[in-house]
Each structure stands twice: as C-alpha cells, then as structure tokens.
Amino acid sequence: MDEDLAQLARFARGELDASTFPHREHVRMGFEMLRQHDFAETAYHYSFALRAMTARAGKPEAFHQTITIAFLALIAERMQVGKVADFLAFERANPDLMDRSALARWYRPERLAMEAARRTFLLPDAAR
C-alpha cells in the first residue's frame, strides 16, 4: 500500500496525532479522500475522522462542522475544475487553500465563532 493511502487509512480511523496535523495535512487528507469517495461519503468519513482525532487529543470541542464541510466543498470544487494528477499539483494550483483563513471570503469571523457553526454546517454569509 502506498504511503498516502496508508496515511489516509490511519486518518480515517482517527489514529493521527492532532498536535502534529497541520492545516496542509487537513487539506491533503480531504483531497485524498475525495479521490476515493464522492462528496457526501467524504464529508461523513472526514468528519468522523476529525471528531475521533479531537476526542483522542482530549479536545472534542475543537471539531468545527462548518469549517470542515466548507473546506471540503472548496477542495471538491477545485478538484473538478482543475483536474490535477496529485496533491502536489493541487497545492501548487490552489495556494489559497493552504491558508486557514481561506473561508474569510464567504464567512464573517462572528459567524464561524457561533456555537451552531461548530455543531452543524452553516451556509456562508448571504451578504458576502
């Protein structure tokens, strides 16, 4: 099994250490999962994996459903439009997604700070 698939399997089981899992790896795991599954299935498995990681780290409150689904949607859209061969090409074509603040274009900080945004997916701000 190739290393990316092995790491994806560990991620899907929630076995990766949250303290050594930077934003770029969140994007990479989303990309790799979307290569294997459709969006709805990825959203379920990816959310499950992040919840398991944050619970394992003793910080279940760190999981944020809106940020998770919004980033996955951006990754999926860019994958469909860009048709890249691998994650390195995807990263080069989408440097904005490597910045955690990429959602600022669609969400005000106050909206993402809402408790409801942590628990469920909130649509982007209508006025943006």
Wavefront OBJ file of the C-alpha trace (Angstrom):
o trace
v 0.000 0.000 0.000
v 1.381 3.378 -0.948
v 2.245 5.798 1.880
v -0.547 8.285 1.016
v -3.149 5.523 1.197
v -1.661 4.198 4.430
v -1.804 7.652 5.999
v -5.340 8.153 4.687
v -6.362 4.871 6.349
v -4.806 5.988 9.662
v -6.567 9.356 9.328
v -9.932 7.707 8.587
v -9.582 5.648 11.774
v -8.770 8.803 13.786
v -5.305 7.493 14.633
v -3.229 10.516 13.611
v -1.963 12.829 16.317
v -3.910 16.100 16.200
v -0.919 18.022 17.583
v 1.177 17.085 14.531
v -1.581 17.521 11.946
v -1.227 20.998 10.406
v -3.741 22.681 8.112
v -1.949 21.492 4.952
v -2.483 17.900 6.093
v -6.184 18.595 6.629
v -6.365 19.752 3.008
v -4.282 16.819 1.779
v -6.411 14.236 3.578
v -9.556 15.903 2.199
v -8.075 15.768 -1.300
v -7.064 12.121 -0.952
v -10.418 11.124 0.498
v -12.271 12.932 -2.299
v -10.204 10.944 -4.804
v -11.614 7.755 -3.252
v -15.228 8.739 -2.465
v -17.957 11.103 -3.574
v -18.533 14.326 -1.644
v -21.276 13.077 0.703
v -19.337 9.970 1.682
v -16.162 12.015 2.157
v -17.993 14.539 4.346
v -19.188 11.717 6.593
v -15.852 9.891 6.855
v -13.755 13.054 7.105
v -15.955 14.470 9.881
v -15.828 11.131 11.702
v -12.021 11.073 11.466
v -11.590 14.628 12.754
v -14.007 14.009 15.616
v -12.068 10.891 16.584
v -8.766 12.789 16.443
v -10.007 15.681 18.567
v -11.600 13.318 21.095
v -8.384 11.291 21.284
v -6.492 14.512 21.940
v -8.919 15.363 24.762
v -10.308 18.347 22.827
v -13.591 17.263 21.254
v -14.721 20.904 21.231
v -12.029 21.651 18.625
v -14.091 19.949 15.908
v -15.897 22.527 13.746
v -18.529 21.209 11.329
v -18.931 24.367 9.226
v -15.202 24.794 8.612
v -14.870 21.090 7.841
v -17.666 20.965 5.254
v -16.848 24.367 3.727
v -13.203 23.408 3.167
v -14.178 20.026 1.739
v -16.585 21.770 -0.644
v -13.822 24.111 -1.814
v -11.406 21.232 -2.298
v -14.010 19.204 -4.226
v -14.905 22.141 -6.452
v -11.276 22.923 -7.233
v -10.610 19.245 -7.991
v -13.463 19.200 -10.509
v -12.397 22.434 -12.179
v -8.631 21.878 -12.072
v -8.349 18.157 -12.864
v -4.888 17.753 -11.299
v -2.991 14.476 -11.104
v -1.847 14.567 -7.482
v -1.825 16.606 -4.301
v 1.397 18.492 -5.082
v -0.121 19.752 -8.340
v -3.334 20.598 -6.477
v -1.371 22.519 -3.850
v 0.529 24.496 -6.499
v -2.717 25.342 -8.301
v -4.575 26.311 -5.097
v -2.190 28.075 -2.706
v -5.096 29.991 -1.152
v -6.472 26.752 0.308
v -3.252 26.235 2.250
v -4.170 29.280 4.332
v -6.581 28.625 7.192
v -8.250 31.973 6.525
v -9.416 30.923 3.033
v -13.036 30.865 4.200
v -12.964 34.587 5.064
v -14.196 35.285 1.556
v -17.507 33.603 2.417
v -17.794 33.724 6.214
v -17.527 36.527 8.741
v -15.468 35.569 11.816
v -18.542 36.087 14.020
v -20.492 33.504 12.043
v -17.737 30.897 12.329
v -17.446 31.650 16.051
v -21.091 30.715 16.635
v -21.661 27.528 18.615
v -24.140 26.434 15.942
v -21.325 26.578 13.354
v -19.351 24.071 15.409
v -22.254 21.647 15.701
v -23.743 21.803 12.200
v -22.955 23.205 8.777
v -23.997 26.824 8.334
v -24.318 28.286 4.874
v -21.987 31.180 4.001
v -22.991 34.712 4.912
v -25.621 35.929 2.467
v -24.227 39.449 2.294
v -20.701 38.447 1.296
l 1 2 3 4 5 6 7 8 9 10 11 12 13 14 15 16 17 18 19 20 21 22 23 24 25 26 27 28 29 30 31 32 33 34 35 36 37 38 39 40 41 42 43 44 45 46 47 48 49 50 51 52 53 54 55 56 57 58 59 60 61 62 63 64 65 66 67 68 69 70 71 72 73 74 75 76 77 78 79 80 81 82 83 84 85 86 87 88 89 90 91 92 93 94 95 96 97 98 99 100 101 102 103 104 105 106 107 108 109 110 111 112 113 114 115 116 117 118 119 120 121 122 123 124 125 126 127 128
